[in-house]
């Protein structure tokens, strides 16, 4: 069994890949073996999910980030590769840090790879469940190994059994 934790701001019950919109270019929530996911798709999905969780409109977030609504929509759909400055501004308007966005993208990608490698679904653990299961940053302080991966400060854990 594969166990993954994405920290308190985790991604429980979410798909690691694809958009949640139908139509041309939309992907399913499964890992495509022939093609690795694009970072812009992961980032866009996270931004859209966060905005919707906050029940905010594209126009509201775009205005706060000082970007056009059309541009933010394209970023969310993975059609545009946003600069780090734009990403930082959008993150700030959503009340998150750029590092939070990167961490969530890493966790989504780790889930996609775990599902592909294990051939099954994975469970996302809360921070408390991860601690009680004995996962810690000291076991793998700088990243991935064949048995697990730990993000900075131990906030994201991937453990395959």
Rosetta silent file (secondary structure, phi, psi, omega in degrees, C-alpha in Angstrom):
SEQUENCE: XXXXXXXXXXXXXXXXXXXXXXXXXXXXXXXXXXXXXXXXXXXXXXXXXXXXXXXXXXXXXXXXXXXXXXXXXXXXXXXXXXXXXXXXXXXXXXXXXXXXXXXXXXXXXXXXXXXXXXXXXXXXXXXXXXXXXXXXXXXXXXXXXXXXXXXXXXXXXXXXX
SCORE:     score description
SCORE:     0.000 S_00000001
   1 L     0.000  143.044  177.310    0.000    0.000    0.000 S_00000001
   2 E  -103.379  134.165  178.617    1.226    3.507   -0.719 S_00000001
   3 E  -118.553  134.250 -179.700    0.715    6.211    1.876 S_00000001
   4 E  -133.710  137.388  172.563    1.019    9.901    1.091 S_00000001
   5 E  -123.443  138.343  179.049    0.706   12.947    3.281 S_00000001
   6 L  -118.278   20.573  177.498    0.562   16.473    1.949 S_00000001
   7 L    80.611 -177.211 -175.643    0.475   18.375    5.224 S_00000001
   8 L   -63.341  -31.502  179.602   -2.353   20.334    6.765 S_00000001
   9 L   -92.648   35.605 -170.158   -3.128   22.087    3.484 S_00000001
  10 L   -63.309 -171.869 -171.535   -3.297   18.663    1.837 S_00000001
  11 L  -127.435   32.711 -175.475   -5.084   17.405   -1.173 S_00000001
  12 L   -52.683  131.647  175.021   -7.220   14.620    0.211 S_00000001
  13 L    75.182   14.757 -178.232   -9.643   13.198   -2.287 S_00000001
  14 L  -110.851  157.522  175.933   -8.325   15.137   -5.247 S_00000001
  15 L   -85.124  141.768 -178.063   -6.951   13.999   -8.542 S_00000001
  16 L   -76.882  -25.765 -171.931   -3.316   14.685   -9.178 S_00000001
  17 L  -126.947  163.701  171.821   -3.696   15.318  -12.870 S_00000001
  18 L    80.196  176.000  178.781   -5.908   16.900  -15.432 S_00000001
  19 L  -102.805  163.205  177.035   -8.512   19.567  -15.309 S_00000001
  20 L   -96.128   11.300  178.777  -11.885   19.355  -13.688 S_00000001
  21 L  -105.798  147.406  174.661  -13.470   20.792  -16.807 S_00000001
  22 L   -82.887 -171.696  175.031  -14.702   18.786  -19.751 S_00000001
  23 L    98.986 -179.067 -177.273  -14.092   19.642  -23.376 S_00000001
  24 L   -60.285  136.428  177.171  -11.127   19.542  -25.712 S_00000001
  25 L    84.052   -8.280  178.883   -7.806   19.007  -24.030 S_00000001
  26 L   -73.295  140.402  179.311   -9.326   17.913  -20.719 S_00000001
  27 L  -111.150  158.420  174.574   -7.621   14.916  -19.196 S_00000001
  28 L   -78.279  174.812 -179.203   -8.931   12.307  -16.863 S_00000001
  29 L   -83.717   19.285 -179.192   -7.600   12.012  -13.342 S_00000001
  30 L  -107.072  155.528  179.841   -5.325    9.096  -14.218 S_00000001
  31 L   -75.280  127.357  178.064   -1.603    9.068  -14.888 S_00000001
  32 L   -90.862  112.450 -174.192   -0.833    8.838  -18.576 S_00000001
  33 L   -58.508  -37.302 -174.905    2.103    6.465  -18.901 S_00000001
  34 L   -77.450  -15.741 -174.391    3.273    7.880  -22.230 S_00000001
  35 L  -140.248  127.263  175.291    3.290   11.491  -21.054 S_00000001
  36 L   -75.913  149.089  179.064    4.404   13.125  -17.846 S_00000001
  37 L   -67.321  147.077  177.003    2.104   15.813  -16.496 S_00000001
  38 L   -84.500  142.051  179.330    3.043   19.385  -17.239 S_00000001
  39 H   -59.143  -37.725 -179.300    3.813   21.647  -14.314 S_00000001
  40 H   -64.564  -30.981  175.928    1.488   24.315  -15.714 S_00000001
  41 H   -68.899  -44.456  178.904   -1.405   21.816  -15.594 S_00000001
  42 H   -61.855  -47.687 -178.732   -0.672   20.903  -11.989 S_00000001
  43 H   -62.203  -45.969  179.969   -0.291   24.544  -10.941 S_00000001
  44 H   -60.646  -42.945  179.217   -3.455   25.603  -12.757 S_00000001
  45 H   -62.759  -41.853  179.844   -5.497   22.820  -11.183 S_00000001
  46 H   -65.664  -44.364  179.645   -4.250   23.759   -7.699 S_00000001
  47 H   -62.330  -44.479 -179.831   -4.985   27.458   -8.201 S_00000001
  48 H   -64.834  -44.791  179.699   -8.491   26.756   -9.493 S_00000001
  49 H   -60.248  -44.145  179.824   -9.218   24.265   -6.711 S_00000001
  50 H   -63.570  -45.370  179.467   -8.016   26.742   -4.063 S_00000001
  51 H   -60.641  -44.557 -179.255  -10.052   29.591   -5.549 S_00000001
  52 H   -67.711  -36.831  176.448  -13.192   27.461   -5.698 S_00000001
  53 H   -60.434  -32.283  178.660  -12.683   26.196   -2.128 S_00000001
  54 L   -85.173   -1.782 -178.845  -12.694   29.863   -1.093 S_00000001
  55 L    55.685   45.309  179.851  -15.843   30.438   -3.174 S_00000001
  56 L  -111.326  154.820 -179.700  -14.182   33.293   -5.018 S_00000001
  57 L   -89.824  160.110  173.537  -14.634   34.360   -8.614 S_00000001
  58 H   -56.997  -44.970 -177.375  -11.972   34.566  -11.291 S_00000001
  59 H   -61.043  -40.807 -179.866  -12.579   38.307  -11.502 S_00000001
  60 H   -63.420  -50.047 -178.370  -12.061   38.783   -7.763 S_00000001
  61 H   -67.842  -41.578  179.606   -8.771   36.869   -7.626 S_00000001
  62 H   -61.590  -43.384  179.392   -7.510   38.371  -10.893 S_00000001
  63 H   -63.341  -43.462  179.626   -8.192   41.915   -9.681 S_00000001
  64 H   -64.983  -32.587 -179.786   -6.410   41.270   -6.374 S_00000001
  65 H   -89.071   -5.407 -178.721   -3.425   39.788   -8.262 S_00000001
  66 L    60.424   44.719  172.265   -3.477   42.600  -10.871 S_00000001
  67 L  -129.174  162.398  179.830   -3.807   40.259  -13.847 S_00000001
  68 L   -73.909  152.170  177.655   -6.611   40.007  -16.367 S_00000001
  69 H   -60.770  -41.602 -179.629   -9.464   37.602  -15.761 S_00000001
  70 H   -62.710  -41.432 -179.929   -8.831   35.991  -19.151 S_00000001
  71 H   -65.963  -44.844  178.492   -5.155   35.431  -18.345 S_00000001
  72 H   -61.481  -38.930  177.251   -5.905   33.893  -14.933 S_00000001
  73 H   -60.640  -42.679  179.245   -8.453   31.621  -16.592 S_00000001
  74 H   -66.052  -37.695  176.936   -5.826   30.456  -19.077 S_00000001
  75 H   -64.410  -46.561 -179.585   -3.332   29.817  -16.256 S_00000001
  76 H   -61.372  -33.461  179.900   -5.919   27.820  -14.317 S_00000001
  77 L   -86.095    1.636  178.678   -6.689   25.724  -17.401 S_00000001
  78 L    75.802   17.795 -179.266   -2.996   25.030  -18.016 S_00000001
  79 L   -88.459  -23.513 -179.740   -2.979   26.940  -21.290 S_00000001
  80 L  -123.629  143.615  175.499   -0.456   29.580  -20.167 S_00000001
  81 L   -95.395  105.542 -176.627    2.833   29.206  -18.309 S_00000001
  82 L   -77.516  147.786  175.289    2.731   31.981  -15.704 S_00000001
  83 L   -70.860  163.888  178.008    5.873   33.768  -14.537 S_00000001
  84 H   -63.385  -31.716  178.278    6.999   33.387  -10.945 S_00000001
  85 H   -65.879  -43.253  178.921    5.909   36.979  -10.336 S_00000001
  86 H   -66.579  -43.609  178.985    2.375   36.269  -11.541 S_00000001
  87 H   -60.928  -42.166  178.325    2.213   33.049   -9.542 S_00000001
  88 H   -61.964  -41.615 -179.786    3.369   34.864   -6.409 S_00000001
  89 H   -66.346  -42.374  178.973    0.721   37.565   -6.923 S_00000001
  90 H   -66.376  -43.288  177.468   -2.058   35.004   -7.482 S_00000001
  91 H   -58.652  -45.279  179.271   -0.917   32.989   -4.463 S_00000001
  92 H   -60.567  -41.566 -179.653   -0.948   36.129   -2.316 S_00000001
  93 H   -67.035  -22.725  177.390   -4.448   36.980   -3.494 S_00000001
  94 L   -93.851    1.069  178.584   -5.511   33.463   -2.463 S_00000001
  95 L    75.453   27.155  178.064   -3.871   33.796    0.944 S_00000001
  96 L  -128.764  164.814  177.839   -1.165   31.237    0.296 S_00000001
  97 L   -96.783  158.548  177.488    2.590   31.341   -0.221 S_00000001
  98 H   -59.023  -37.429  179.158    4.400   30.336   -3.377 S_00000001
  99 H   -62.954  -32.662  176.975    6.077   27.552   -1.418 S_00000001
 100 H   -65.178  -41.429  178.067    2.605   26.170   -0.581 S_00000001
 101 H   -62.385  -46.030 -179.483    1.773   26.036   -4.281 S_00000001
 102 H   -64.168  -41.258  179.400    5.030   24.236   -5.095 S_00000001
 103 H   -62.115  -43.870  179.220    4.510   21.793   -2.226 S_00000001
 104 H   -65.130  -38.530  177.518    0.997   20.949   -3.416 S_00000001
 105 H   -63.608  -42.581  177.606    2.250   20.477   -6.990 S_00000001
 106 H   -60.304  -45.646 -178.865    4.960   18.113   -5.698 S_00000001
 107 H   -62.902  -43.038  177.643    2.392   16.166   -3.681 S_00000001
 108 H   -61.040  -42.072  179.013    0.030   15.872   -6.671 S_00000001
 109 H   -66.826  -40.274  177.949    2.893   14.641   -8.824 S_00000001
 110 H   -61.770  -40.549  177.580    4.003   12.165   -6.141 S_00000001
 111 H   -62.835  -45.355 -179.453    0.467   10.777   -5.994 S_00000001
 112 H   -59.493  -45.200  179.417    0.351   10.388   -9.777 S_00000001
 113 H   -67.716  -39.908  179.162    3.645    8.510   -9.824 S_00000001
 114 H   -62.955  -43.481  178.725    2.696    6.342   -6.840 S_00000001
 115 H   -63.079  -40.431 -179.651   -0.576    5.370   -8.473 S_00000001
 116 H   -68.219  -45.207 -178.353    1.211    4.562  -11.722 S_00000001
 117 H   -70.411  -41.014 -177.131    4.001    2.570  -10.062 S_00000001
 118 H   -83.007  -19.490 -179.016    1.785    0.745   -7.583 S_00000001
 119 L    70.441   22.240  179.327   -1.029    0.210  -10.074 S_00000001
 120 L  -154.597  174.778  179.531   -3.621    1.223   -7.501 S_00000001
 121 L   -73.366  157.448  176.726   -5.035    4.172   -5.609 S_00000001
 122 L  -118.598  158.713  176.658   -3.147    5.735   -2.740 S_00000001
 123 E  -100.853  142.386  175.836   -4.389    7.171    0.539 S_00000001
 124 E  -101.919  123.121 -179.089   -3.663   10.729    1.593 S_00000001
 125 E   -95.931  147.008  171.892   -2.896   11.037    5.293 S_00000001
 126 L   -73.454  166.981  177.685   -3.420   14.094    7.438 S_00000001
 127 H   -58.492  -41.891 -178.786   -0.414   15.527    9.278 S_00000001
 128 H   -65.423  -42.651  179.177   -1.649   13.981   12.543 S_00000001
 129 H   -65.010  -37.935  178.793   -2.121   10.545   10.970 S_00000001
 130 H   -62.998  -44.892  179.585    1.339   10.757    9.424 S_00000001
 131 H   -62.982  -43.036 -178.273    2.918   11.555   12.797 S_00000001
 132 H   -68.648  -24.460  176.829    1.057    8.736   14.530 S_00000001
 133 L   -81.729   -7.195  175.125    2.221    6.338   11.808 S_00000001
 134 L    90.482   14.498  177.103    5.812    7.297   12.602 S_00000001
 135 L   -78.419  136.962  178.726    6.777    9.147    9.431 S_00000001
 136 L  -148.665  155.689  179.724    9.436   11.808    9.979 S_00000001
 137 L   -65.586  -24.276 -177.298   11.744   14.049    8.002 S_00000001
 138 L   -67.697  -22.029 -179.357   14.763   12.520    9.740 S_00000001
 139 L   -73.796  -37.657  179.439   14.306    9.246    7.846 S_00000001
 140 L  -141.835   76.635 -168.688   14.664   10.860    4.413 S_00000001
 141 L   -67.603  -21.157 -173.073   15.645   14.494    4.997 S_00000001
 142 L  -123.184   20.137  175.383   16.252   15.625    1.431 S_00000001
 143 L   137.907 -141.509 -167.857   13.801   13.999   -0.886 S_00000001
 144 E   -92.727  152.711  168.614   12.995   10.744   -2.535 S_00000001
 145 L  -140.736 -177.357 -179.125   14.253    7.227   -2.163 S_00000001
 146 L   -71.226  -19.087 -178.885   12.877    3.947   -3.399 S_00000001
 147 L  -108.253  -11.986 -179.576   10.834    3.563   -0.220 S_00000001
 148 E  -174.972  169.357  177.250    9.743    7.096    0.514 S_00000001
 149 E  -143.450  140.374  178.974    9.992   10.826   -0.049 S_00000001
 150 E  -130.875  128.267  176.621    9.899   13.688    2.382 S_00000001
 151 L   -79.001  178.560  179.454    9.481   17.308    1.449 S_00000001
 152 H   -56.243  139.584 -179.894   11.111   20.196    3.270 S_00000001
 153 H    58.837   22.113  174.523   10.369   20.231    6.979 S_00000001
 154 H    67.420   20.573 -173.770    8.766   16.792    6.656 S_00000001
 155 L   -80.574  -20.953  179.037    5.470   18.196    5.374 S_00000001
 156 L  -127.973  130.650 -176.533    4.970   15.736    2.542 S_00000001
 157 E  -131.686  135.476  174.156    5.536   12.019    2.839 S_00000001
 158 E  -124.112  121.887  179.706    5.245    9.212    0.329 S_00000001
 159 E  -133.331  120.616  177.139    5.648    5.708    1.666 S_00000001
 160 E  -102.331  134.128  179.570    5.113    2.602   -0.427 S_00000001
 161 L  -110.351    0.000    0.000    4.655   -0.712    1.363 S_00000001
